[in-house]
């Protein structure tokens, strides 16, 4: 379950930023998680609940945004919604597709007090 290590990293990064700004607590944490990032959202949510206990994030509101997958065909330049990392181009059928959205996993913002 790599979601646990992801949750631990999120907590560590958020706490480091909060401490750099002499914050007493984190009120809100906003995450962006791509649908193609390989993260099981329910597992991440469970892991975060466990990891925030006893930290500056313990009472924080955690907002999660899911970023839909999008690919661009390298042959015909068509941009299209991608449900998997290996979706073919719906126009020409090519597999020369670059994923341009949906692999994100980042902290978008932190609100501290």
CORZIMO-V931371 format. One record per helix or strand of 3 or more residues. SS is the DSSP state (@ for helix, = for strand). FROM is the first residue (numbers start at 1). LEN is the number of residues. If there is no record, write none. Layout:
BEGIN
ss->SS from->FROM len->LEN
ss->SS from->FROM len->LEN
END
This chain:
BEGIN
ss->@ from->2 len->19
ss->= from->26 len->9
ss->@ from->41 len->11
ss->= from->61 len->7
ss->= from->70 len->4
ss->= from->79 len->3
ss->= from->97 len->5
ss->= from->105 len->8
END
